[in-house]
C-alpha cells in the first residue's frame, strides 16, 4: 500500500490487518484469482480513520533475468520456478494463491544447461 498510486488516491494509507483471503475462479477453465480484504489506516497524523478495502491480486510471473547468458561453474540458468505445496506426482504447485508463509513447504526448481 505504499505505491504512489495508492498513496495519492487513498490519502497515504497504511496496512493494518489482513481480514480475509479468497480464491476465485470465473469458470472451470479460468485462472485462479486472489482477492484480499484488508484493513487500512488512512489520513494525516491529526485526522485518520480505518477502512476495509478489497484488492484483486495478480502474482508476478513474468520476471525476466537481466543477464541470461551468465555462466556459473559451467552452467547457464534456463528456468527458475518458485512456489509452495509442490505435488511431485503431477509436478504442479497446489498453492494457487501464491501466498508464501513461514509454515509453507517452499520449493525452488532450477533448470540449467
DSSP file (Angstrom, degrees, kcal/mol; ACC not computed):
  #  RESIDUE AA STRUCTURE BP1 BP2  ACC     N-H-->O    O-->H-N    N-H-->O    O-->H-N    TCO  KAPPA ALPHA  PHI   PSI    X-CA   Y-CA   Z-CA
    1    1 A X              0   0    0      0, 0.0    12,-0.2     0, 0.0    11,-0.1   0.000 360.0 360.0 360.0  12.3    0.0    0.0    0.0
    2    2 A X        +     0   0    0      4,-0.1    12,-0.0    10,-0.1     0, 0.0   0.319 360.0 121.6 -99.7   8.5    3.0    2.3   -0.2
    3    3 A X  S  > S-     0   0    0      1,-0.1     4,-2.6     4,-0.0     5,-0.2  -0.279  73.7-116.2 -69.6 159.8    2.9    2.7   -4.0
    4    4 A X  H  > S+     0   0    0      1,-0.2     4,-2.3     2,-0.2     5,-0.2   0.907 114.5  51.0 -61.6 -42.6    2.5    6.2   -5.5
    5    5 A X  H  > S+     0   0    0      2,-0.2     4,-2.2     1,-0.2    -1,-0.2   0.925 113.6  43.5 -63.7 -45.5   -0.9    5.4   -7.0
    6    6 A X  H  > S+     0   0    0      2,-0.2     4,-2.2     1,-0.2     6,-0.3   0.929 114.3  49.4 -67.2 -45.2   -2.3    4.0   -3.8
    7    7 A X  H  X>S+     0   0    0     -4,-2.6     5,-2.0     1,-0.2     4,-0.5   0.893 114.2  45.8 -61.9 -39.8   -0.9    6.8   -1.6
    8    8 A X  H  <5S+     0   0    0     -4,-2.3     3,-0.4    -5,-0.2    -1,-0.2   0.922 118.4  40.0 -70.2 -43.6   -2.3    9.5   -3.9
    9    9 A X  H  <5S+     0   0    0     -4,-2.2    -2,-0.2    -5,-0.2    -1,-0.2   0.727 124.1  37.4 -81.8 -20.4   -5.7    8.0   -4.3
   10   10 A X  H  <5S-     0   0    0     -4,-2.2    33,-0.3    -5,-0.2    -1,-0.2   0.213 111.5-108.0-117.1  14.8   -6.2    6.9   -0.7
   11   11 A X  T  <5S-     0   0    0     -4,-0.5    32,-1.2    -3,-0.4    -3,-0.2   0.840  77.5 -47.9  68.7  35.6   -4.5    9.8    1.2
   12   12 A X  S   <S-     0   0    0     -5,-2.0    -1,-0.2    -6,-0.3    -5,-0.1   0.967  80.3-170.6  72.6  54.1   -1.4    7.9    2.4
   13   13 A X        -     0   0    0     -7,-0.3     2,-0.4   -12,-0.2    29,-0.2  -0.448   8.2-153.2 -79.6 151.0   -3.0    4.7    3.7
   14   14 A X  E     -A   41   0A   0     27,-2.4    27,-2.8    -2,-0.1     2,-0.1  -0.967  24.3-105.7-124.9 142.7   -1.1    2.2    5.7
   15   15 A X  E     +A   40   0A   0     -2,-0.4    25,-0.2    25,-0.2     3,-0.1  -0.410  39.6 167.3 -64.7 135.7   -1.7   -1.6    6.1
   16   16 A X  E     -     0   0A   0     23,-2.8     2,-0.3     1,-0.3    24,-0.2   0.732  57.5 -12.5-113.8 -54.0   -3.2   -2.6    9.5
   17   17 A X  E     -A   39   0A   0     22,-1.4    22,-3.0     0, 0.0     2,-0.5  -0.998  53.3-120.2-156.3 145.6   -4.5   -6.2    9.3
   18   18 A X  E     +A   38   0A   0     -2,-0.3    20,-0.2    20,-0.2     3,-0.1  -0.797  30.6 176.7 -85.1 124.8   -5.4   -8.9    6.8
   19   19 A X  E     -     0   0A   0     18,-2.6     2,-0.3    -2,-0.5    19,-0.2   0.894  58.7  -7.4 -96.6 -53.6   -9.1   -9.8    7.2
   20   20 A X  E     -A   37   0A   0     17,-1.7    17,-2.6     2,-0.0     2,-0.4  -0.985  48.5-154.6-146.6 154.7   -9.8  -12.4    4.6
   21   21 A X  E     -A   36   0A   0     -2,-0.3     2,-0.3    15,-0.2    15,-0.2  -0.989  21.1-174.4-131.4 121.1   -8.1  -14.1    1.6
   22   22 A X  E     -A   35   0A   0     13,-3.2    13,-2.7    -2,-0.4     2,-0.4  -0.875  18.2-147.3-118.4 147.8  -10.3  -15.6   -1.1
   23   23 A X  E     -A   34   0A   0     -2,-0.3     2,-0.4    11,-0.2    11,-0.2  -0.945  22.5-169.8-108.7 138.3   -9.6  -17.6   -4.2
   24   24 A X  E     -A   33   0A   0      9,-2.7     9,-3.0    -2,-0.4     2,-0.4  -0.991  14.2-173.3-134.7 133.0  -11.9  -17.0   -7.2
   25   25 A X  E     -A   32   0A   0     -2,-0.4     7,-0.1     7,-0.2     3,-0.1  -0.995  12.7-159.7-124.8 127.1  -12.4  -18.8  -10.5
   26   26 A X  S    S-     0   0    0      5,-0.5     2,-0.3    -2,-0.4    -1,-0.1   0.839  79.1  -6.6 -72.5 -33.1  -14.7  -17.3  -13.1
   27   27 A X  S >  S-     0   0    0      4,-0.2     3,-0.7     1,-0.0    -1,-0.1  -0.920  80.6 -92.4-150.9 173.8  -15.1  -20.7  -14.9
   28   28 A X  T 3  S+     0   0    0     -2,-0.3    -1,-0.0     1,-0.2    -2,-0.0   0.840 128.0  40.8 -61.3 -32.9  -13.7  -24.2  -14.7
   29   29 A X  T 3  S+     0   0    0      2,-0.0    -1,-0.2    -4,-0.0    -3,-0.0   0.522  97.7 105.1 -92.3  -6.8  -11.0  -23.3  -17.3
   30   30 A X  S <  S-     0   0    0     -3,-0.7     2,-0.1     1,-0.1     3,-0.0  -0.217  77.5 -96.3 -75.5 163.9  -10.3  -19.9  -15.8
   31   31 A X        -     0   0    0      1,-0.1    -5,-0.5    -6,-0.0     2,-0.5  -0.429  39.4-106.8 -74.1 151.6   -7.3  -18.9  -13.8
   32   32 A X  E     -A   25   0A   0     -7,-0.1     2,-0.3    -2,-0.1    -7,-0.2  -0.693  39.1-161.5 -78.2 128.5   -7.4  -18.8  -10.0
   33   33 A X  E     -A   24   0A   0     -9,-3.0    -9,-2.7    -2,-0.5     2,-0.5  -0.857  10.0-135.4-112.8 149.1   -7.5  -15.2   -8.8
   34   34 A X  E     -AB  23  57A   0     23,-1.2    23,-2.9    -2,-0.3     2,-0.5  -0.901  15.3-168.8-107.6 127.7   -6.7  -14.0   -5.3
   35   35 A X  E     -AB  22  56A   0    -13,-2.7   -13,-3.2    -2,-0.5     2,-0.5  -0.973   7.1-164.2-116.8 127.1   -8.9  -11.5   -3.6
   36   36 A X  E     -AB  21  55A   0     19,-2.8    19,-3.0    -2,-0.5     2,-0.5  -0.940   8.3-163.1-116.3 127.3   -7.6   -9.9   -0.4
   37   37 A X  E     +AB  20  54A   0    -17,-2.6   -18,-2.6    -2,-0.5   -17,-1.7  -0.946  25.7 164.9-104.2 124.5   -9.7   -8.0    2.2
   38   38 A X  E     -AB  18  53A   0     15,-2.4    15,-2.8    -2,-0.5     2,-0.4  -0.961  36.4-120.1-140.8 158.9   -7.6   -5.9    4.5
   39   39 A X  E     -AB  17  52A   0    -22,-3.0   -23,-2.8    -2,-0.3   -22,-1.4  -0.820  31.9-172.9 -97.7 134.4   -8.0   -3.1    7.0
   40   40 A X  E     -AB  15  51A   0     11,-2.9    11,-2.2    -2,-0.4     2,-0.5  -0.925  21.6-135.6-127.9 153.3   -6.0    0.2    6.3
   41   41 A X  E     -AB  14  50A   0    -27,-2.8   -27,-2.4    -2,-0.3     2,-0.3  -0.945  31.6-175.5-108.2 121.3   -5.4    3.3    8.3
   42   42 A X  E     + B   0  49A   0      7,-3.2     7,-2.4    -2,-0.5     2,-0.2  -0.860  30.6  41.3-122.9 152.5   -5.8    6.5    6.1
   43   43 A X  E    S- B   0  48A   0    -32,-1.2     5,-0.2    -2,-0.3     2,-0.1  -0.680  81.5 -47.5 117.6-168.0   -5.4   10.2    6.6
   44   44 A X        -     0   0    0      3,-1.8    -2,-0.0    -2,-0.2   -32,-0.0  -0.360  57.1 -95.9 -96.4 178.2   -2.9   12.5    8.3
   45   45 A X  S    S+     0   0    0      1,-0.2     3,-0.2    -2,-0.1    -1,-0.1   0.830 125.1  45.7 -64.1 -32.0   -1.4   12.4   11.8
   46   46 A X  S    S+     0   0    0      1,-0.3     2,-0.4     0, 0.0    -1,-0.2   0.874 125.4  23.2 -78.0 -39.1   -4.1   14.8   13.1
   47   47 A X  S    S+     0   0    0      2,-0.0    -3,-1.8     0, 0.0     2,-0.3  -0.961  75.1 149.5-137.0 114.8   -7.1   13.1   11.5
   48   48 A X  E     -B   43   0A   0     -2,-0.4     2,-0.3    -5,-0.2    -5,-0.2  -0.961  16.6-174.1-143.4 160.2   -7.2    9.5   10.4
   49   49 A X  E     -B   42   0A   0     -7,-2.4    -7,-3.2    -2,-0.3     2,-0.3  -0.971  22.7-119.6-148.7 160.4   -9.7    6.6   10.1
   50   50 A X  E     +B   41   0A   0     -2,-0.3     2,-0.3    -9,-0.2    -9,-0.2  -0.770  30.2 174.7-102.6 151.2   -9.7    2.9    9.3
   51   51 A X  E     -B   40   0A   0    -11,-2.2   -11,-2.9    -2,-0.3     2,-0.5  -0.974  29.5-119.8-147.9 160.3  -11.4    1.3    6.3
   52   52 A X  E     -B   39   0A   0     -2,-0.3     2,-0.3   -13,-0.2   -13,-0.2  -0.899  31.5-174.1-103.7 129.0  -11.7   -2.1    4.8
   53   53 A X  E     -B   38   0A   0    -15,-2.8   -15,-2.4    -2,-0.5     2,-0.5  -0.883  16.2-142.5-121.2 155.8  -10.6   -2.4    1.2
   54   54 A X  E     -B   37   0A   0     -2,-0.3     2,-0.4   -17,-0.2   -17,-0.2  -0.974  19.0-169.0-119.4 129.1  -10.7   -5.3   -1.3
   55   55 A X  E     -B   36   0A   0    -19,-3.0   -19,-2.8    -2,-0.5     2,-0.7  -0.939  20.4-142.6-122.0 139.3   -7.9   -6.0   -3.7
   56   56 A X  E     -B   35   0A   0     -2,-0.4     2,-0.5   -21,-0.2   -21,-0.2  -0.907  28.8-159.0 -95.5 117.7   -7.6   -8.3   -6.7
   57   57 A X  E     -B   34   0A   0    -23,-2.9   -23,-1.2    -2,-0.7     2,-0.5  -0.852  11.1-166.1-107.6 130.4   -4.0   -9.6   -6.6
   58   58 A X        -     0   0    0     -2,-0.5   -25,-0.1   -25,-0.1     2,-0.1  -0.963  24.9-123.0-112.9 126.7   -2.2  -11.0   -9.6
   59   59 A X        -     0   0    0     -2,-0.5     2,-0.8     1,-0.1    39,-0.1  -0.374  24.7-114.9 -67.5 146.1    1.0  -12.9   -9.0
   60   60 A X        +     0   0    0      1,-0.2     3,-0.2    -2,-0.1    -1,-0.1  -0.722  51.5 153.0 -80.9 110.7    4.1  -11.7  -10.8
   61   61 A X        +     0   0    0     -2,-0.8    -1,-0.2     1,-0.1    -2,-0.0   0.382  52.9  72.6-122.2   2.1    5.0  -14.5  -13.1
   62   62 A X        +     0   0    0      2,-0.1     2,-0.4     0, 0.0    -1,-0.1  -0.239  58.2 152.5-114.7  45.0    6.8  -12.7  -16.0
   63   63 A X        -     0   0    0     -3,-0.2     2,-0.5     1,-0.0    -3,-0.0  -0.603  28.7-156.4 -76.9 131.1   10.1  -11.9  -14.3
   64   64 A X        -     0   0    0     -2,-0.4     2,-0.3     2,-0.0    -2,-0.1  -0.925  14.4-126.8-113.1 130.1   13.0  -11.7  -16.8
   65   65 A X        -     0   0    0     -2,-0.5     3,-0.4     1,-0.1     0, 0.0  -0.564  14.1-142.5 -72.2 135.8   16.6  -12.2  -15.8
   66   66 A X  S    S+     0   0    0      1,-0.3     2,-0.5    -2,-0.3    -1,-0.1   0.878  93.3  30.1 -69.0 -38.1   18.7   -9.2  -17.0
   67   67 A X    >   +     0   0    0      1,-0.1     3,-1.0    -3,-0.0    -1,-0.3  -0.772  63.4 164.1-124.8  86.7   21.7  -11.3  -17.9
   68   68 A X  T 3  S+     0   0    0     -2,-0.5    -1,-0.1    -3,-0.4    -2,-0.1   0.401  70.5  69.2 -85.0   5.6   20.6  -14.8  -19.0
   69   69 A X  T 3   +     0   0    0      7,-0.1    -1,-0.2    -3,-0.1     2,-0.1   0.376  68.8 124.4 -98.8   3.3   24.0  -15.5  -20.6
   70   70 A X    <   -     0   0    0     -3,-1.0     7,-0.6     7,-0.1     2,-0.5  -0.429  48.5-153.8 -67.6 135.0   25.8  -15.7  -17.3
   71   71 A X  E     -C   76   0B   0      5,-0.1     2,-0.5    -2,-0.1     5,-0.2  -0.952  11.4-174.4-112.8 125.1   27.7  -19.0  -16.8
   72   72 A X  E >  S-C   75   0B   0      3,-2.9     3,-2.0    -2,-0.5    -2,-0.0  -0.983  73.5 -17.7-122.8 122.6   28.4  -20.2  -13.2
   73   73 A X  T 3  S-     0   0    0     -2,-0.5    -1,-0.1     1,-0.3     3,-0.1   0.830 129.6 -52.3  51.5  35.9   30.5  -23.3  -12.6
   74   74 A X  T 3  S+     0   0    0      1,-0.2     2,-0.3    -3,-0.0    -1,-0.3   0.512 117.9 107.6  83.9   5.0   30.0  -24.2  -16.3
   75   75 A X  E <   -C   72   0B   0     -3,-2.0    -3,-2.9    37,-0.0     2,-0.4  -0.903  53.5-152.6-119.6 146.3   26.1  -24.0  -16.1
   76   76 A X  E     -C   71   0B   0     -2,-0.3    37,-1.9    -5,-0.2     2,-0.3  -0.970  27.1-118.9-115.0 130.2   23.7  -21.4  -17.6
   77   77 A X  E     +D  112   0C   0     -7,-0.6    35,-0.3    -2,-0.4     3,-0.1  -0.513  36.6 169.0 -69.6 126.3   20.4  -20.8  -15.9
   78   78 A X  E     +     0   0C   0     33,-3.1     2,-0.3     1,-0.4    34,-0.2   0.786  62.7   2.5-104.7 -42.9   17.5  -21.7  -18.2
   79   79 A X  E     -D  111   0C   0     32,-1.6    32,-2.7     2,-0.0    -1,-0.4  -0.997  53.0-169.3-150.4 147.1   14.4  -21.7  -16.0
   80   80 A X  E     -D  110   0C   0     -2,-0.3     2,-0.4    30,-0.2    30,-0.2  -0.974   6.8-175.5-141.2 123.3   13.6  -21.0  -12.3
   81   81 A X  E     -D  109   0C   0     28,-2.4    28,-3.0    -2,-0.4     2,-0.4  -0.976   2.1-171.5-122.2 133.9   10.3  -21.8  -10.7
   82   82 A X  E     +D  108   0C   0     -2,-0.4     2,-0.3    26,-0.2    26,-0.2  -0.987  26.8 120.5-125.3 132.2    9.4  -20.8   -7.1
   83   83 A X  E     -D  107   0C   0     24,-2.2    24,-3.1    -2,-0.4     2,-0.3  -0.940  45.8-109.9-166.7-173.6    6.3  -22.0   -5.3
   84   84 A X  E    S+D  106   0C   0     -2,-0.3    11,-1.1    22,-0.2    10,-0.4  -0.906  82.9  28.6-131.9 162.2    4.8  -23.9   -2.4
   85   85 A X  S    S-     0   0    0     20,-1.3     9,-2.5    -2,-0.3     2,-0.3   0.924  72.3-168.5  56.5  52.4    3.0  -27.2   -1.9
   86   86 A X  E     -E   93   0D   0     19,-0.4     2,-0.8     7,-0.2     7,-0.2  -0.569  14.3-147.6 -73.1 128.0    4.5  -28.9   -4.9
   87   87 A X  E  >> -E   92   0D   0      5,-3.0     4,-1.7    -2,-0.3     5,-1.1  -0.875   8.8-162.6 -96.4 108.2    2.8  -32.2   -5.7
   88   88 A X  T  45S+     0   0    0     -2,-0.8    -1,-0.2     1,-0.2     5,-0.0   0.847  82.0  59.7 -63.4 -37.1    5.6  -34.3   -7.0
   89   89 A X  T  45S+     0   0    0      1,-0.2    -1,-0.2    -3,-0.1    -2,-0.0   0.914 122.6  22.4 -60.4 -44.6    3.4  -36.9   -8.8
   90   90 A X  T  45S-     0   0    0     -3,-0.3    -1,-0.2     2,-0.2    -2,-0.2   0.490 100.6-131.0-100.7  -5.2    1.7  -34.4  -11.1
   91   91 A X  T  <5 +     0   0    0     -4,-1.7     2,-0.3     1,-0.2    -3,-0.2   0.904  63.2 126.3  54.8  47.4    4.5  -31.8  -10.8
   92   92 A X  E   < -E   87   0D   0     -5,-1.1    -5,-3.0    -7,-0.1     2,-0.5  -0.963  63.1-118.4-130.9 150.8    2.2  -28.9  -10.1
   93   93 A X  E     -E   86   0D   0     -2,-0.3    -7,-0.2    -7,-0.2    -8,-0.2  -0.767  17.5-162.8 -86.9 130.2    2.1  -26.3   -7.3
   94   94 A X        +     0   0    0     -9,-2.5     2,-1.5    -2,-0.5     3,-0.2   0.461  68.5  93.2 -93.8  -2.5   -1.1  -26.6   -5.2
   95   95 A X    >   +     0   0    0    -11,-1.1     3,-1.5     1,-0.2   -11,-0.2  -0.659  51.8 173.7 -89.3  82.1   -0.8  -23.2   -3.6
   96   96 A X  T 3  S+     0   0    0     -2,-1.5    -1,-0.2     1,-0.3   -64,-0.1   0.770  72.6  58.3 -65.4 -27.0   -3.0  -21.4   -6.2
   97   97 A X  T 3  S-     0   0    0     -3,-0.2    -1,-0.3     2,-0.1     3,-0.1   0.634  98.8-137.1 -77.9 -12.2   -3.0  -18.1   -4.3
   98   98 A X    <   +     0   0    0     -3,-1.5     2,-0.5     1,-0.2    -2,-0.1   0.860  48.3 153.6  57.0  38.6    0.9  -18.0   -4.5
   99   99 A X        -     0   0    0    -15,-0.0     2,-0.3     2,-0.0    -1,-0.2  -0.880  30.4-154.1-100.2 124.9    1.0  -16.8   -0.9
  100  100 A X        +     0   0    0     -2,-0.5     2,-0.3    -3,-0.1   -16,-0.0  -0.751  17.8 171.2 -98.4 144.2    4.2  -17.7    1.0
  101  101 A X    >   -     0   0    0     -2,-0.3     3,-0.8     1,-0.0     5,-0.1  -0.918  48.2-104.3-142.1 170.2    4.4  -18.1    4.7
  102  102 A X  T 3  S+     0   0    0     -2,-0.3     4,-0.1     1,-0.2    -2,-0.0   0.673 120.9  50.6 -70.2 -15.1    6.9  -19.3    7.3
  103  103 A X  T 3  S+     0   0    0      2,-0.1    -1,-0.2     0, 0.0     2,-0.1   0.535  88.8 102.5 -98.8  -8.6    4.9  -22.6    7.6
  104  104 A X  S <  S-     0   0    0     -3,-0.8     2,-1.2     1,-0.1    -4,-0.0  -0.364  79.0-117.4 -75.5 154.4    4.7  -23.4    3.9
  105  105 A X        -     0   0    0     -2,-0.1   -20,-1.3     2,-0.0   -19,-0.4  -0.775  38.8-156.9 -91.1  93.8    6.9  -26.0    2.2
  106  106 A X  E     -D   84   0C   0     -2,-1.2     2,-0.4   -22,-0.2   -22,-0.2  -0.495   9.8-167.7 -78.4 141.0    8.7  -23.7   -0.2
  107  107 A X  E     -D   83   0C   0    -24,-3.1   -24,-2.2    -2,-0.2     2,-0.5  -0.989  11.1-166.0-132.3 136.8   10.2  -25.3   -3.4
  108  108 A X  E     -D   82   0C   0     -2,-0.4     2,-0.5   -26,-0.2   -26,-0.2  -0.990   7.1-162.7-122.2 122.8   12.7  -23.9   -5.9
  109  109 A X  E     -D   81   0C   0    -28,-3.0   -28,-2.4    -2,-0.5     2,-0.5  -0.918   8.6-169.9-104.8 126.4   13.1  -25.7   -9.2
  110  110 A X  E     -D   80   0C   0     -2,-0.5     2,-0.4   -30,-0.2   -30,-0.2  -0.965   5.0-171.9-120.0 129.9   16.2  -24.8  -11.2
  111  111 A X  E     +D   79   0C   0    -32,-2.7   -33,-3.1    -2,-0.5   -32,-1.6  -0.973  16.5 159.4-119.1 135.6   16.9  -25.9  -14.8
  112  112 A X  E      D   77   0C   0     -2,-0.4   -35,-0.2   -35,-0.3   -37,-0.0  -0.953 360.0 360.0-147.7 166.2   20.2  -25.3  -16.4
  113  113 A X              0   0    0    -37,-1.9   -36,-0.1    -2,-0.3    -1,-0.1   0.305 360.0 360.0-131.4 360.0   22.5  -26.4  -19.3
